[in-house]
Amino acid sequence: MLASSILNLITMNDQVNQQQSPPPNYLVFAILVTIFCCQILGIVSIVFAAQVNSKFNAGDYQGALNASKNAKLWAWIGLASGLAVAIIFTLLSVFGVIAGLSLDALDF
C-alpha cells in the first residue's frame, strides 16, 4: 500500500514536470551583470540561477520558481547599482573638469 502510493506520487510528479516547462533561469543575464556591472550581486544572481534547473528536475517547481524570481531580482539590482555607480562617476568627472576650468587650474 505504501509502496504503491509512493509510486503514484512519483508518477504524478513526473507528469507535472512533463506538463510544466521550467521557469527561466536568467543565467545569461546574471553572467552579463557579473562581468559588466557588479560582481558581488551578479554572483548572488548566478547562484540562484544555477538552482532553478536542479530544483525543477528534482520536482520542486515552487522552489525553482522562487530561485528564478530571486535570480532575476538580484540581476536587476546588480544592473541598477552598476549603472548608478557609472552615472555618479561620470557626473563627478564632469563636475571636476568644470571646477578645474573655472579655477583656471589648467593655466601654466
C-alpha positions as a printed NumPy array, in Angstrom:
array([[  0.   ,   0.   ,   0.   ],
       [  2.718,   2.464,   0.98 ],
       [  4.888,   1.489,  -1.969],
       [  2.031,   1.975,  -4.426],
       [  1.176,   5.407,  -3.006],
       [  4.834,   6.452,  -3.254],
       [  4.924,   5.16 ,  -6.834],
       [  1.763,   7.152,  -7.604],
       [  3.336,  10.304,  -6.15 ],
       [  6.471,   9.809,  -8.237],
       [  4.393,   9.196, -11.352],
       [  2.252,  12.276, -10.672],
       [  5.387,  14.326, -10.059],
       [  6.864,  13.193, -13.39 ],
       [  3.614,  14.039, -15.151],
       [  3.576,  17.52 , -13.609],
       [  7.196,  18.077, -14.672],
       [  6.397,  16.973, -18.209],
       [  3.379,  19.267, -18.394],
       [  5.09 ,  22.322, -16.949],
       [  8.022,  23.972, -18.572],
       [ 10.886,  25.018, -16.317],
       [ 10.91 ,  28.654, -15.253],
       [ 13.552,  30.871, -16.865],
       [ 16.856,  30.717, -15.034],
       [ 18.254,  34.144, -16.108],
       [ 21.776,  32.702, -16.138],
       [ 22.948,  34.744, -19.138],
       [ 21.602,  37.953, -17.579],
       [ 23.346,  37.092, -14.295],
       [ 26.667,  36.411, -16.035],
       [ 26.497,  39.667, -18.005],
       [ 25.719,  41.635, -14.844],
       [ 28.66 ,  39.955, -13.116],
       [ 31.057,  40.824, -15.936],
       [ 29.932,  44.375, -16.711],
       [ 28.2  ,  45.843, -13.66 ],
       [ 28.51 ,  44.462, -10.168],
       [ 30.441,  41.308,  -9.369],
       [ 29.063,  40.616,  -5.893],
       [ 25.388,  40.968,  -6.783],
       [ 25.968,  39.165, -10.076],
       [ 27.43 ,  36.177,  -8.238],
       [ 24.38 ,  36.068,  -5.972],
       [ 22.217,  36.042,  -9.087],
       [ 24.323,  33.267, -10.653],
       [ 23.88 ,  31.113,  -7.54 ],
       [ 20.094,  31.461,  -7.702],
       [ 20.078,  30.923, -11.474],
       [ 22.038,  27.696, -11.07 ],
       [ 19.435,  26.392,  -8.613],
       [ 16.492,  26.753, -10.998],
       [ 17.055,  23.725, -13.236],
       [ 18.219,  21.43 , -10.443],
       [ 15.177,  22.225,  -8.324],
       [ 12.862,  21.78 , -11.291],
       [ 14.431,  18.415, -12.168],
       [ 14.04 ,  17.34 ,  -8.54 ],
       [ 10.325,  18.069,  -8.796],
       [ 10.354,  21.226,  -6.671],
       [  8.53 ,  23.546,  -9.055],
       [  7.791,  26.166,  -6.392],
       [ 11.437,  26.177,  -5.307],
       [ 12.53 ,  26.544,  -8.935],
       [ 10.093,  29.417,  -9.376],
       [ 11.404,  31.141,  -6.231],
       [ 15.016,  30.673,  -7.362],
       [ 14.102,  32.104, -10.771],
       [ 12.491,  35.162,  -9.189],
       [ 15.496,  35.674,  -6.902],
       [ 17.94 ,  35.341,  -9.816],
       [ 16.009,  37.964, -11.776],
       [ 15.724,  40.273,  -8.752],
       [ 19.435,  40.173,  -7.907],
       [ 20.433,  40.607, -11.554],
       [ 18.288,  43.734, -11.847],
       [ 19.628,  45.081,  -8.538],
       [ 23.185,  44.46 ,  -9.777],
       [ 22.457,  46.17 , -13.087],
       [ 20.882,  49.169, -11.371],
       [ 23.741,  49.543,  -8.906],
       [ 26.328,  49.268, -11.685],
       [ 24.55 ,  51.918, -13.736],
       [ 24.191,  54.158, -10.681],
       [ 27.925,  53.941,  -9.966],
       [ 28.736,  54.685, -13.617],
       [ 26.421,  57.719, -13.664],
       [ 27.8  ,  59.057, -10.385],
       [ 31.384,  58.573, -11.591],
       [ 30.623,  60.358, -14.866],
       [ 28.908,  63.263, -13.109],
       [ 31.772,  63.664, -10.638],
       [ 34.269,  63.629, -13.504],
       [ 32.343,  66.245, -15.468],
       [ 31.904,  68.466, -12.415],
       [ 35.607,  68.083, -11.6  ],
       [ 36.607,  69.231, -15.085],
       [ 34.183,  72.171, -14.908],
       [ 35.518,  73.158, -11.479],
       [ 39.087,  72.885, -12.719],
       [ 38.344,  75.067, -15.719],
       [ 36.577,  77.67 , -13.632],
       [ 39.515,  77.918, -11.22 ],
       [ 41.986,  78.339, -14.063],
       [ 43.724,  75.183, -12.895],
       [ 44.93 ,  74.461, -16.409],
       [ 46.821,  77.738, -16.813],
       [ 50.566,  77.24 , -16.717]])
